[in-house]
C-alpha cells in the first residue's frame, strides 16, 4: 500500500469516525433502555439536553425543551398502553412553557404510574415536568429549580416589583407592556402548576406550593435539593437505578481540546489497614 493510499485511508477514517462513534452510542443507549424497561416493566423515555457544538465552526448550541421535544414525547406516550408505567429520565435546563406544559399534562393524565428520574438536574420547565409525576427519583446531589416565568431575559416577578416602585409617568410604553405580559405569565403558570400539583396534594396545599414555586421566592437558578424537595412535600425518592446513571454516561458533552475535569475512571476503595 502506497503512501497516497494510506493518506486517503486515514482521511476517510477521520471523516467517518464521528458517525460510527455516534451510532455505537445510540445502540448502547437503546440496549440500556431495553434493559431498564424489562427490569421495571415500563416504557422508558429520555429527555436529555447537552450543550452541542456545530461541526464546522465549533460554536456551542444550547439545547432546551421545545415543541419538537413535546411532539416526540407525546408520540411515545400515545404508543404506550395507558396502564403501562412510564419512566421519564430528565436532564435539562428547562425551555418553552408551552412545550413543557404539553408534556406535563400528558404525563399527569395517565392512569399508569409515572416516575421521573433526575440523575443530575431538571430546572425550570424540567421541574414542571417532574411535578406532574407520581414519583420523582433524584440522585444524592441532583437538583430541581423554581418555575417562575421569564419575560424575555427578565424574571416576571422582578419586573413587576420594579414597576411597582415607580410612578406610571416614569415608565415607557414598552416597560408597561412587559409588565402586563409578566402579570399574565405568572397567573397562567401558577394556575397550570396548581392543576398539576393537585394530583398528589390537596387543593390548598397545591395552591400554596404553586405560589412558592412561581412567585419569585428564589432566583430562577436556585437549586432545590432532594432534602428541600422532601421538606416541601414533593413525592421524592433517592432510589436511583444504576441503568439511569449508566445511560447518562452515554450522552457525553462535546470534548474540549483541554478537558476541564479529569480523573482516572475507575472506583477507588480504601485499603484495609
Secondary structure, 3 states (H helix, E strand, C coil): CCHHHHHHHHHHHHHHHHHHHHHHHHHHHHHHHHHHHHHHCEEEEEEECCCEECCCCCCEECCCECHHHHHHHHHHHHCCCCCCEEEEEEEECCECHHHHHHHHHHHHCCCCCEEEEEEEEECCHHHHHHCCCCEEEECCCCEECCCCCEECCEEHHHHHHHHHCCCHHHCCHHHHHHHHHHHHHHHHHHHHHHHHHCCCCCHHHHHHHHHHHHCCCCCCCCCECHHHHHHCCCCEECCCCHHHHHHHCCCCCCCCCCCCCCCCCCCCCCCCC
